Amino acid sequence: MLQYALWGLVGAAANVGVVFLEASKRAKGWPWVRPKGPGGGVYAVSIVIHLGIATATTAAMASTSIVTSYFVAFGIGAAAPVVVKKVARYAESLLPVAEDDNKPDGDHGE
């Protein structure tokens, strides 16, 4: 199972590389440099979180019969951050919305 998690980490690193290249093109330089980027610290933390999500997801799936090869683990690692993001958005959409949450900022009926 540990080997599958490591392959998931490698897949996530490949995904981070692609995201980095896209962000570099969009920012026309280093994507973390201000004012276009968030800054180096924030960028580094986002990469660590991205890799952690993918590794944890791959490790969890490796405990099932879904992961049968290193290639599958690599693919899960590469896709995990995108899939987890979509699942989180779906889960948030199921939560009830408080009446005050529907009003624009500054308009709380005061």
NULO-886585 format. One record per atom (N, C-alpha, C, O): atom name; x, y, z; residue number from 1; residue in one letter. Coordinates in steps of 0.1 Angstrom, whole numbers, plus 5000, padded with zeros to 4 digits. Each point is the difference from the previous one (the first is absolute). Layout:
BEGIN
[doza 'CA'; [X; Y; Z]; NUM; 'A']
...
END
This chain:
BEGIN
[doza 'N'; [5008; 4988; 5000]; 1; 'M']
[doza 'CA'; [4992; 5012; 5000]; 1; 'M']
[doza 'C'; [5009; 5013; 5000]; 1; 'M']
[doza 'O'; [4996; 5010; 4994]; 1; 'M']
[doza 'N'; [5015; 4989; 5013]; 2; 'L']
[doza 'CA'; [5009; 5012; 5000]; 2; 'L']
[doza 'C'; [5005; 5003; 4987]; 2; 'L']
[doza 'O'; [5001; 5012; 4996]; 2; 'L']
[doza 'N'; [5002; 4978; 4996]; 3; 'Q']
[doza 'CA'; [5005; 5002; 4986]; 3; 'Q']
[doza 'C'; [4990; 5007; 4992]; 3; 'Q']
[doza 'O'; [5003; 5009; 4992]; 3; 'Q']
[doza 'N'; [4984; 4987; 5009]; 4; 'Y']
[doza 'CA'; [4989; 5007; 4992]; 4; 'Y']
[doza 'C'; [4999; 5014; 5005]; 4; 'Y']
[doza 'O'; [4998; 5009; 4991]; 4; 'Y']
[doza 'N'; [5003; 4994; 5022]; 5; 'A']
[doza 'CA'; [4999; 5014; 5004]; 5; 'A']
[doza 'C'; [5012; 5008; 4995]; 5; 'A']
[doza 'O'; [4998; 5012; 4996]; 5; 'A']
[doza 'N'; [5013; 4982; 5003]; 6; 'L']
[doza 'CA'; [5012; 5008; 4994]; 6; 'L']
[doza 'C'; [4998; 5002; 4985]; 6; 'L']
[doza 'O'; [5003; 5011; 4995]; 6; 'L']
[doza 'N'; [4991; 4980; 4998]; 7; 'W']
[doza 'CA'; [4997; 5002; 4986]; 7; 'W']
[doza 'C'; [4989; 5011; 4998]; 7; 'W']
[doza 'O'; [5000; 5007; 4991]; 7; 'W']
[doza 'N'; [4991; 4993; 5019]; 8; 'G']
[doza 'CA'; [4990; 5011; 5000]; 8; 'G']
[doza 'C'; [5006; 5013; 5002]; 8; 'G']
[doza 'O'; [4996; 5010; 4994]; 8; 'G']
[doza 'N'; [5014; 4991; 5015]; 9; 'L']
[doza 'CA'; [5008; 5012; 5002]; 9; 'L']
[doza 'C'; [5007; 5004; 4987]; 9; 'L']
[doza 'O'; [5000; 5012; 4997]; 9; 'L']
[doza 'N'; [5005; 4979; 4996]; 10; 'V']
[doza 'CA'; [5007; 5003; 4987]; 10; 'V']
[doza 'C'; [4990; 5005; 4990]; 10; 'V']
[doza 'O'; [5003; 5010; 4993]; 10; 'V']
[doza 'N'; [4985; 4984; 5006]; 11; 'G']
[doza 'CA'; [4990; 5005; 4992]; 11; 'G']
[doza 'C'; [4995; 5014; 5003]; 11; 'G']
[doza 'O'; [4998; 5008; 4991]; 11; 'G']
[doza 'N'; [5001; 4995; 5022]; 12; 'A']
[doza 'CA'; [4997; 5013; 5004]; 12; 'A']
[doza 'C'; [5011; 5010; 4997]; 12; 'A']
[doza 'O'; [4997; 5012; 4996]; 12; 'A']
[doza 'N'; [5015; 4984; 5005]; 13; 'A']
[doza 'CA'; [5011; 5009; 4996]; 13; 'A']
[doza 'C'; [5000; 5003; 4985]; 13; 'A']
[doza 'O'; [5002; 5011; 4996]; 13; 'A']
[doza 'N'; [4994; 4979; 4996]; 14; 'A']
[doza 'CA'; [4998; 5003; 4986]; 14; 'A']
[doza 'C'; [4989; 5010; 4997]; 14; 'A']
[doza 'O'; [5002; 5009; 4992]; 14; 'A']
[doza 'N'; [4987; 4990; 5016]; 15; 'N']
[doza 'CA'; [4989; 5009; 4998]; 15; 'N']
[doza 'C'; [5004; 5014; 5005]; 15; 'N']
[doza 'O'; [4997; 5010; 4993]; 15; 'N']
[doza 'N'; [5011; 4991; 5018]; 16; 'V']
[doza 'CA'; [5005; 5013; 5004]; 16; 'V']
[doza 'C'; [5009; 5006; 4990]; 16; 'V']
[doza 'O'; [4999; 5012; 4998]; 16; 'V']
[doza 'N'; [5009; 4980; 4995]; 17; 'G']
[doza 'CA'; [5008; 5005; 4989]; 17; 'G']
[doza 'C'; [4992; 5007; 4989]; 17; 'G']
[doza 'O'; [5004; 5010; 4995]; 17; 'G']
[doza 'N'; [4986; 4983; 5001]; 18; 'V']
[doza 'CA'; [4991; 5005; 4990]; 18; 'V']
[doza 'C'; [4993; 5013; 5004]; 18; 'V']
[doza 'O'; [4999; 5010; 4993]; 18; 'V']
[doza 'N'; [4996; 4990; 5019]; 19; 'V']
[doza 'CA'; [4994; 5012; 5006]; 19; 'V']
[doza 'C'; [5010; 5012; 5001]; 19; 'V']
[doza 'O'; [4996; 5011; 4997]; 19; 'V']
[doza 'N'; [5016; 4986; 5006]; 20; 'F']
[doza 'CA'; [5010; 5010; 5001]; 20; 'F']
[doza 'C'; [5003; 5006; 4986]; 20; 'F']
[doza 'O'; [5001; 5012; 4999]; 20; 'F']
[doza 'N'; [5000; 4979; 4991]; 21; 'L']
[doza 'CA'; [5002; 5005; 4986]; 21; 'L']
[doza 'C'; [4989; 5009; 4996]; 21; 'L']
[doza 'O'; [5002; 5011; 4994]; 21; 'L']
[doza 'N'; [4986; 4985; 5009]; 22; 'E']
[doza 'CA'; [4988; 5008; 4996]; 22; 'E']
[doza 'C'; [5000; 5014; 5007]; 22; 'E']
[doza 'O'; [4997; 5010; 4994]; 22; 'E']
[doza 'N'; [5006; 4990; 5019]; 23; 'A']
[doza 'CA'; [5001; 5012; 5008]; 23; 'A']
[doza 'C'; [5011; 5009; 4995]; 23; 'A']
[doza 'O'; [4998; 5012; 5000]; 23; 'A']
[doza 'N'; [5013; 4982; 4996]; 24; 'S']
[doza 'CA'; [5012; 5008; 4995]; 24; 'S']
[doza 'C'; [4996; 5007; 4988]; 24; 'S']
[doza 'O'; [5004; 5012; 4998]; 24; 'S']
[doza 'N'; [4989; 4981; 4993]; 25; 'K']
[doza 'CA'; [4996; 5007; 4987]; 25; 'K']
[doza 'C'; [4990; 5011; 5003]; 25; 'K']
[doza 'O'; [5001; 5011; 4994]; 25; 'K']
[doza 'N'; [4989; 4987; 5015]; 26; 'R']
[doza 'CA'; [4990; 5010; 5003]; 26; 'R']
[doza 'C'; [5006; 5012; 5007]; 26; 'R']
[doza 'O'; [4996; 5011; 4997]; 26; 'R']
[doza 'N'; [5014; 4987; 5012]; 27; 'A']
[doza 'CA'; [5006; 5011; 5007]; 27; 'A']
[doza 'C'; [5012; 5006; 4992]; 27; 'A']
[doza 'O'; [5005; 5010; 5004]; 27; 'A']
[doza 'N'; [4999; 4983; 4985]; 28; 'K']
[doza 'CA'; [5012; 5004; 4992]; 28; 'K']
[doza 'C'; [5012; 5002; 5009]; 28; 'K']
[doza 'O'; [5007; 5010; 4999]; 28; 'K']
[doza 'N'; [4995; 4980; 5009]; 29; 'G']
[doza 'CA'; [5012; 5000; 5009]; 29; 'G']
[doza 'C'; [4998; 4990; 5011]; 29; 'G']
[doza 'O'; [4992; 4991; 4999]; 29; 'G']
[doza 'N'; [5015; 5011; 5012]; 30; 'W']
[doza 'CA'; [4998; 4992; 5012]; 30; 'W']
[doza 'C'; [4986; 5002; 5005]; 30; 'W']
[doza 'O'; [4996; 5011; 5003]; 30; 'W']
[doza 'N'; [4996; 4978; 4999]; 31; 'P']
[doza 'CA'; [4986; 5002; 5004]; 31; 'P']
[doza 'C'; [4997; 5004; 5015]; 31; 'P']
[doza 'O'; [4989; 5004; 5003]; 31; 'P']
[doza 'N'; [5022; 4996; 5005]; 32; 'W']
[doza 'CA'; [4998; 5004; 5014]; 32; 'W']
[doza 'C'; [5004; 5014; 5003]; 32; 'W']
[doza 'O'; [4997; 5005; 5010]; 32; 'W']
[doza 'N'; [5009; 5002; 4980]; 33; 'V']
[doza 'CA'; [5005; 5014; 5002]; 33; 'V']
[doza 'C'; [4988; 5009; 5000]; 33; 'V']
[doza 'O'; [4991; 5000; 4992]; 33; 'V']
[doza 'N'; [5009; 5009; 5018]; 34; 'R']
[doza 'CA'; [4990; 5010; 5001]; 34; 'R']
[doza 'C'; [5002; 5011; 4990]; 34; 'R']
[doza 'O'; [5011; 5002; 4996]; 34; 'R']
[doza 'N'; [4979; 5005; 4999]; 35; 'P']
[doza 'CA'; [4986; 5000; 5004]; 35; 'P']
[doza 'C'; [4991; 4990; 4993]; 35; 'P']
[doza 'O'; [4989; 4999; 5004]; 35; 'P']
[doza 'N'; [5016; 4994; 4986]; 36; 'K']
[doza 'CA'; [4992; 4990; 4993]; 36; 'K']
[doza 'C'; [4998; 4987; 5008]; 36; 'K']
[doza 'O'; [4990; 4993; 4998]; 36; 'K']
[doza 'N'; [5020; 5004; 5010]; 37; 'G']
[doza 'CA'; [4999; 4987; 5008]; 37; 'G']
[doza 'C'; [4999; 5003; 5015]; 37; 'G']
[doza 'O'; [5000; 5011; 5004]; 37; 'G']
[doza 'N'; [4998; 4978; 5003]; 38; 'P']
[doza 'CA'; [4997; 5001; 5014]; 38; 'P']
[doza 'C'; [5012; 5002; 5009]; 38; 'P']
[doza 'O'; [4999; 5003; 5012]; 38; 'P']
[doza 'N'; [5013; 4995; 4983]; 39; 'G']
[doza 'CA'; [5012; 5000; 5008]; 39; 'G']
[doza 'C'; [5006; 4986; 5001]; 39; 'G']
[doza 'O'; [4993; 4991; 4999]; 39; 'G']
[doza 'N'; [5020; 5008; 5004]; 40; 'G']
[doza 'CA'; [5007; 4987; 5000]; 40; 'G']
[doza 'C'; [4995; 4991; 5011]; 40; 'G']
[doza 'O'; [4998; 4988; 4998]; 40; 'G']
[doza 'N'; [4999; 5017; 5014]; 41; 'G']
[doza 'CA'; [4996; 4992; 5011]; 41; 'G']
[doza 'C'; [4986; 4993; 4998]; 41; 'G']
[doza 'O'; [4998; 4988; 5002]; 41; 'G']
[doza 'N'; [4993; 5020; 4993]; 42; 'V']
[doza 'CA'; [4986; 4995; 4997]; 42; 'V']
[doza 'C'; [5001; 4990; 4989]; 42; 'V']
[doza 'O'; [4993; 4990; 5000]; 42; 'V']
[doza 'N'; [5015; 5013; 4990]; 43; 'Y']
[doza 'CA'; [5002; 4991; 4988]; 43; 'Y']
[doza 'C'; [5005; 4986; 5005]; 43; 'Y']
[doza 'O'; [4996; 4990; 4996]; 43; 'Y']
[doza 'N'; [5015; 5011; 5013]; 44; 'A']
[doza 'CA'; [5006; 4987; 5005]; 44; 'A']
[doza 'C'; [4990; 4992; 5008]; 44; 'A']
[doza 'O'; [4999; 4988; 4999]; 44; 'A']
[doza 'N'; [4993; 5019; 5009]; 45; 'V']
[doza 'CA'; [4990; 4993; 5009]; 45; 'V']
[doza 'C'; [4990; 4994; 4991]; 45; 'V']
[doza 'O'; [4995; 4988; 5002]; 45; 'V']
[doza 'N'; [5000; 5018; 4987]; 46; 'S']
[doza 'CA'; [4990; 4995; 4991]; 46; 'S']
[doza 'C'; [5006; 4987; 4993]; 46; 'S']
[doza 'O'; [4992; 4991; 4998]; 46; 'S']
[doza 'N'; [5020; 5009; 4999]; 47; 'I']
[doza 'CA'; [5006; 4988; 4994]; 47; 'I']
[doza 'C'; [5001; 4989; 5010]; 47; 'I']
[doza 'O'; [4996; 4988; 4996]; 47; 'I']
[doza 'N'; [5008; 5014; 5016]; 48; 'V']
[doza 'CA'; [5000; 4990; 5010]; 48; 'V']
[doza 'C'; [4986; 4994; 5003]; 48; 'V']
[doza 'O'; [4999; 4988; 5001]; 48; 'V']
[doza 'N'; [4991; 5021; 5000]; 49; 'I']
[doza 'CA'; [4986; 4995; 5002]; 49; 'I']
[doza 'C'; [4996; 4992; 4988]; 49; 'I']
[doza 'O'; [4994; 4989; 5002]; 49; 'I']
[doza 'N'; [5009; 5015; 4986]; 50; 'H']
[doza 'CA'; [4996; 4993; 4988]; 50; 'H']
[doza 'C'; [5006; 4986; 5000]; 50; 'H']
[doza 'O'; [4993; 4990; 4997]; 50; 'H']
[doza 'N'; [5020; 5009; 5006]; 51; 'L']
[doza 'CA'; [5007; 4987; 5001]; 51; 'L']
[doza 'C'; [4994; 4991; 5011]; 51; 'L']
[doza 'O'; [4999; 4988; 4998]; 51; 'L']
[doza 'N'; [4998; 5018; 5013]; 52; 'G']
[doza 'CA'; [4994; 4993; 5011]; 52; 'G']
[doza 'C'; [4987; 4994; 4998]; 52; 'G']
[doza 'O'; [4997; 4989; 5003]; 52; 'G']
[doza 'N'; [4994; 5019; 4990]; 53; 'I']
[doza 'CA'; [4987; 4995; 4996]; 53; 'I']
[doza 'C'; [5001; 4988; 4991]; 53; 'I']
[doza 'O'; [4993; 4990; 5002]; 53; 'I']
[doza 'N'; [5016; 5011; 4988]; 54; 'A']
[doza 'CA'; [5001; 4989; 4991]; 54; 'A']
[doza 'C'; [5006; 4988; 5006]; 54; 'A']
[doza 'O'; [4995; 4989; 4997]; 54; 'A']
[doza 'N'; [5015; 5012; 5012]; 55; 'T']
[doza 'CA'; [5006; 4989; 5006]; 55; 'T']
[doza 'C'; [4990; 4993; 5010]; 55; 'T']
[doza 'O'; [4999; 4988; 5000]; 55; 'T']
[doza 'N'; [4993; 5020; 5007]; 56; 'A']
[doza 'CA'; [4990; 4994; 5009]; 56; 'A']
[doza 'C'; [4989; 4993; 4993]; 56; 'A']
[doza 'O'; [4996; 4989; 5004]; 56; 'A']
[doza 'N'; [5000; 5017; 4985]; 57; 'T']
[doza 'CA'; [4989; 4994; 4992]; 57; 'T']
[doza 'C'; [5005; 4987; 4994]; 57; 'T']
[doza 'O'; [4993; 4990; 5000]; 57; 'T']
[doza 'N'; [5019; 5010; 4994]; 58; 'T']
[doza 'CA'; [5005; 4988; 4994]; 58; 'T']
[doza 'C'; [5002; 4989; 5011]; 58; 'T']
[doza 'O'; [4997; 4988; 4997]; 58; 'T']
[doza 'N'; [5008; 5016; 5015]; 59; 'A']
[doza 'CA'; [5002; 4990; 5010]; 59; 'A']
[doza 'C'; [4987; 4994; 5005]; 59; 'A']
[doza 'O'; [4999; 4988; 5002]; 59; 'A']
[doza 'N'; [4991; 5020; 4999]; 60; 'A']
[doza 'CA'; [4987; 4995; 5003]; 60; 'A']
[doza 'C'; [4994; 4991; 4990]; 60; 'A']
[doza 'O'; [4994; 4989; 5003]; 60; 'A']
[doza 'N'; [5008; 5014; 4984]; 61; 'M']
[doza 'CA'; [4995; 4992; 4990]; 61; 'M']
[doza 'C'; [5008; 4987; 4998]; 61; 'M']
[doza 'O'; [4995; 4990; 4995]; 61; 'M']
[doza 'N'; [5018; 5011; 5009]; 62; 'A']
[doza 'CA'; [5008; 4988; 4999]; 62; 'A']
[doza 'C'; [4996; 4989; 5010]; 62; 'A']
[doza 'O'; [5004; 4988; 4998]; 62; 'A']
[doza 'N'; [4988; 5015; 5012]; 63; 'S']
[doza 'CA'; [4996; 4990; 5009]; 63; 'S']
[doza 'C'; [4988; 4993; 4995]; 63; 'S']
[doza 'O'; [4995; 4991; 5006]; 63; 'S']
[doza 'N'; [5000; 5013; 4982]; 64; 'T']
[doza 'CA'; [4989; 4993; 4994]; 64; 'T']
[doza 'C'; [5005; 4992; 4988]; 64; 'T']
[doza 'O'; [5012; 4999; 4997]; 64; 'T']
[doza 'N'; [4980; 4994; 4996]; 65; 'S']
[doza 'CA'; [5004; 4993; 4988]; 65; 'S']
[doza 'C'; [5000; 5008; 4987]; 65; 'S']
[doza 'O'; [5002; 4995; 4989]; 65; 'S']
[doza 'N'; [4996; 5018; 5012]; 66; 'I']
[doza 'CA'; [5000; 5009; 4989]; 66; 'I']
[doza 'C'; [5014; 5002; 4994]; 66; 'I']
[doza 'O'; [5002; 4999; 4988]; 66; 'I']
[doza 'N'; [5008; 5003; 5021]; 67; 'V']
[doza 'CA'; [5013; 5002; 4996]; 67; 'V']
[doza 'C'; [5007; 4986; 4998]; 67; 'V']
[doza 'O'; [5003; 4993; 5009]; 67; 'V']
[doza 'N'; [5000; 5004; 4978]; 68; 'T']
[doza 'CA'; [5006; 4987; 4997]; 68; 'T']
[doza 'C'; [5014; 5001; 4994]; 68; 'T']
[doza 'O'; [5006; 4990; 4998]; 68; 'T']
[doza 'N'; [4998; 5023; 4999]; 69; 'S']
[doza 'CA'; [5013; 5001; 4994]; 69; 'S']
[doza 'C'; [5006; 5014; 5004]; 69; 'S']
[doza 'O'; [4993; 5009; 5004]; 69; 'S']
[doza 'N'; [5020; 4993; 4993]; 70; 'Y']
[doza 'CA'; [5006; 5013; 5003]; 70; 'Y']
[doza 'C'; [4994; 5010; 4990]; 70; 'Y']
[doza 'O'; [4999; 5012; 5004]; 70; 'Y']
[doza 'N'; [4998; 4985; 4984]; 71; 'F']
[doza 'CA'; [4994; 5009; 4990]; 71; 'F']
[doza 'C'; [4987; 5005; 5005]; 71; 'F']
[doza 'O'; [4997; 5012; 4999]; 71; 'F']
[doza 'N'; [4995; 4980; 5007]; 72; 'V']
[doza 'CA'; [4987; 5004; 5005]; 72; 'V']
[doza 'C'; [5002; 5010; 5012]; 72; 'V']
[doza 'O'; [4993; 5010; 5001]; 72; 'V']
[doza 'N'; [5017; 4987; 5008]; 73; 'A']
[doza 'CA'; [5003; 5008; 5011]; 73; 'A']
[doza 'C'; [5005; 5014; 4995]; 73; 'A']
[doza 'O'; [4996; 5010; 5006]; 73; 'A']
[doza 'N'; [5012; 4990; 4984]; 74; 'F']
[doza 'CA'; [5005; 5012; 4994]; 74; 'F']
[doza 'C'; [4988; 5009; 4995]; 74; 'F']
[doza 'O'; [5000; 5012; 5003]; 74; 'F']
[doza 'N'; [4991; 4982; 4990]; 75; 'G']
[doza 'CA'; [4989; 5007; 4995]; 75; 'G']
[doza 'C'; [4991; 5005; 5011]; 75; 'G']
[doza 'O'; [4995; 5011; 4999]; 75; 'G']
[doza 'N'; [5003; 4981; 5011]; 76; 'I']
[doza 'CA'; [4992; 5005; 5012]; 76; 'I']
[doza 'C'; [5006; 5012; 5006]; 76; 'I']
[doza 'O'; [4994; 5010; 5003]; 76; 'I']
[doza 'N'; [5020; 4989; 4999]; 77; 'G']
[doza 'CA'; [5007; 5012; 5005]; 77; 'G']
[doza 'C'; [4999; 5012; 4992]; 77; 'G']
[doza 'O'; [4999; 5011; 5005]; 77; 'G']
[doza 'N'; [5002; 4988; 4982]; 78; 'A']
[doza 'CA'; [4999; 5011; 4991]; 78; 'A']
[doza 'C'; [4986; 5006; 5000]; 78; 'A']
[doza 'O'; [4998; 5012; 4999]; 78; 'A']
[doza 'N'; [4992; 4980; 5002]; 79; 'A']
[doza 'CA'; [4986; 5005; 4999]; 79; 'A']
[doza 'C'; [4994; 5003; 5014]; 79; 'A']
[doza 'O'; [4990; 5008; 5000]; 79; 'A']
[doza 'N'; [5015; 4988; 5011]; 80; 'A']
[doza 'CA'; [4994; 5001; 5013]; 80; 'A']
[doza 'C'; [4997; 5015; 5004]; 80; 'A']
[doza 'O'; [4989; 5002; 5004]; 80; 'A']
[doza 'N'; [5020; 5007; 4994]; 81; 'P']
[doza 'CA'; [4997; 5014; 5004]; 81; 'P']
[doza 'C'; [4988; 5006; 4993]; 81; 'P']
[doza 'O'; [4991; 5007; 5006]; 81; 'P']
[doza 'N'; [5007; 4990; 4981]; 82; 'V']
[doza 'CA'; [4989; 5005; 4992]; 82; 'V']
[doza 'C'; [4987; 4993; 5005]; 82; 'V']
[doza 'O'; [4990; 5006; 5002]; 82; 'V']
[doza 'N'; [5011; 4981; 5000]; 83; 'V']
[doza 'CA'; [4988; 4992; 5004]; 83; 'V']
[doza 'C'; [4996; 5004; 5014]; 83; 'V']
[doza 'O'; [4988; 5002; 5003]; 83; 'V']
[doza 'N'; [5021; 5000; 5006]; 84; 'V']
[doza 'CA'; [4997; 5004; 5014]; 84; 'V']
[doza 'C'; [4993; 5014; 5000]; 84; 'V']
[doza 'O'; [4991; 5003; 5008]; 84; 'V']
[doza 'N'; [5014; 5006; 4984]; 85; 'K']
[doza 'CA'; [4995; 5013; 4998]; 85; 'K']
[doza 'C'; [4985; 5000; 4996]; 85; 'K']
[doza 'O'; [4992; 5007; 5005]; 85; 'K']
[doza 'N'; [5005; 4985; 4985]; 86; 'K']
[doza 'CA'; [4987; 4999; 4995]; 86; 'K']
[doza 'C'; [4990; 4993; 5010]; 86; 'K']
[doza 'O'; [4989; 5005; 5002]; 86; 'K']
[doza 'N'; [5016; 4985; 5005]; 87; 'V']
[doza 'CA'; [4992; 4994; 5011]; 87; 'V']
[doza 'C'; [4997; 5010; 5011]; 87; 'V']
[doza 'O'; [4989; 5000; 5005]; 87; 'V']
[doza 'N'; [5021; 5008; 4998]; 88; 'A']
[doza 'CA'; [4998; 5010; 5011]; 88; 'A']
[doza 'C'; [4990; 5010; 4996]; 88; 'A']
[doza 'O'; [4991; 5004; 5008]; 88; 'A']
[doza 'N'; [5010; 5001; 4979]; 89; 'R']
[doza 'CA'; [4989; 5009; 4995]; 89; 'R']
[doza 'C'; [4987; 4994; 5001]; 89; 'R']
[doza 'O'; [4990; 5007; 5003]; 89; 'R']
[doza 'N'; [5008; 4981; 4993]; 90; 'Y']
[doza 'CA'; [4988; 4993; 5000]; 90; 'Y']
[doza 'C'; [4994; 4999; 5014]; 90; 'Y']
[doza 'O'; [4989; 5002; 5003]; 90; 'Y']
[doza 'N'; [5020; 4994; 5006]; 91; 'A']
[doza 'CA'; [4996; 4999; 5014]; 91; 'A']
[doza 'C'; [4996; 5013; 5006]; 91; 'A']
[doza 'O'; [4990; 5001; 5008]; 91; 'A']
[doza 'N'; [5017; 5010; 4988]; 92; 'E']
[doza 'CA'; [4996; 5013; 5005]; 92; 'E']
[doza 'C'; [4986; 5004; 4994]; 92; 'E']
[doza 'O'; [4992; 5007; 5007]; 92; 'E']
[doza 'N'; [5005; 4989; 4981]; 93; 'S']
[doza 'CA'; [4987; 5004; 4994]; 93; 'S']
[doza 'C'; [4989; 4993; 5007]; 93; 'S']
[doza 'O'; [4988; 5004; 5000]; 93; 'S']
[doza 'N'; [5014; 4985; 5007]; 94; 'L']
[doza 'CA'; [4990; 4992; 5008]; 94; 'L']
[doza 'C'; [4997; 5007; 5013]; 94; 'L']
[doza 'O'; [4989; 4997; 5006]; 94; 'L']
[doza 'N'; [5020; 5011; 4999]; 95; 'L']
[doza 'CA'; [4998; 5006; 5013]; 95; 'L']
[doza 'C'; [4989; 5011; 5000]; 95; 'L']
[doza 'O'; [4999; 5007; 4990]; 95; 'L']
[doza 'N'; [4993; 4994; 5020]; 96; 'P']
[doza 'CA'; [4990; 5010; 5000]; 96; 'P']
[doza 'C'; [5006; 5014; 5001]; 96; 'P']
[doza 'O'; [5010; 5002; 5006]; 96; 'P']
[doza 'N'; [4984; 5008; 4987]; 97; 'V']
[doza 'CA'; [5006; 5013; 5000]; 97; 'V']
[doza 'C'; [4992; 5009; 5009]; 97; 'V']
[doza 'O'; [4987; 5000; 5000]; 97; 'V']
[doza 'N'; [5020; 5007; 5009]; 98; 'A']
[doza 'CA'; [4993; 5009; 5010]; 98; 'A']
[doza 'C'; [4995; 5012; 4992]; 98; 'A']
[doza 'O'; [5005; 5004; 4990]; 98; 'A']
[doza 'N'; [4984; 5002; 5015]; 99; 'E']
[doza 'CA'; [4994; 5011; 4993]; 99; 'E']
[doza 'C'; [5009; 5012; 4998]; 99; 'E']
[doza 'O'; [5000; 5006; 4990]; 99; 'E']
[doza 'N'; [5008; 4996; 5020]; 100; 'D']
[doza 'CA'; [5010; 5011; 5000]; 100; 'D']
[doza 'C'; [5011; 4998; 4989]; 100; 'D']
[doza 'O'; [5006; 5009; 4995]; 100; 'D']
[doza 'N'; [4997; 4978; 5002]; 101; 'D']
[doza 'CA'; [5010; 4997; 4990]; 101; 'D']
[doza 'C'; [4996; 5004; 4986]; 101; 'D']
[doza 'O'; [5009; 5001; 4991]; 101; 'D']
[doza 'N'; [4978; 5001; 5006]; 102; 'N']
[doza 'CA'; [4996; 5004; 4987]; 102; 'N']
[doza 'C'; [5001; 5015; 4997]; 102; 'N']
[doza 'O'; [4999; 5004; 4989]; 102; 'N']
[doza 'N'; [5003; 5004; 5022]; 103; 'K']
[doza 'CA'; [5000; 5014; 4998]; 103; 'K']
[doza 'C'; [5014; 5005; 4996]; 103; 'K']
[doza 'O'; [5010; 4994; 5005]; 103; 'K']
[doza 'N'; [4992; 5016; 4987]; 104; 'P']
[doza 'CA'; [5013; 5005; 4997]; 104; 'P']
[doza 'C'; [5007; 5005; 5012]; 104; 'P']
[doza 'O'; [4994; 5004; 5009]; 104; 'P']
[doza 'N'; [5019; 4997; 4991]; 105; 'D']
[doza 'CA'; [5008; 5005; 5011]; 105; 'D']
[doza 'C'; [4996; 5014; 5003]; 105; 'D']
[doza 'O'; [4997; 5009; 4991]; 105; 'D']
[doza 'N'; [5002; 4994; 5022]; 106; 'G']
[doza 'CA'; [4996; 5014; 5004]; 106; 'G']
[doza 'C'; [4985; 5002; 5001]; 106; 'G']
[doza 'O'; [4995; 5010; 5005]; 106; 'G']
[doza 'N'; [4997; 4980; 4991]; 107; 'D']
[doza 'CA'; [4985; 5001; 5000]; 107; 'D']
[doza 'C'; [4995; 4989; 5008]; 107; 'D']
[doza 'O'; [4994; 4990; 4995]; 107; 'D']
[doza 'N'; [5007; 5011; 5018]; 108; 'H']
[doza 'CA'; [4996; 4989; 5010]; 108; 'H']
[doza 'C'; [4987; 5005; 5007]; 108; 'H']
[doza 'O'; [4998; 4994; 5011]; 108; 'H']
[doza 'N'; [4995; 5015; 4984]; 109; 'G']
[doza 'CA'; [4987; 5004; 5006]; 109; 'G']
[doza 'C'; [5002; 5008; 5012]; 109; 'G']
[doza 'O'; [4991; 5000; 5009]; 109; 'G']
[doza 'N'; [5020; 5006; 4993]; 110; 'E']
[doza 'CA'; [5002; 5008; 5013]; 110; 'E']
[doza 'C'; [4995; 5014; 4999]; 110; 'E']
[doza 'O'; [5001; 5007; 5009]; 110; 'E']
END
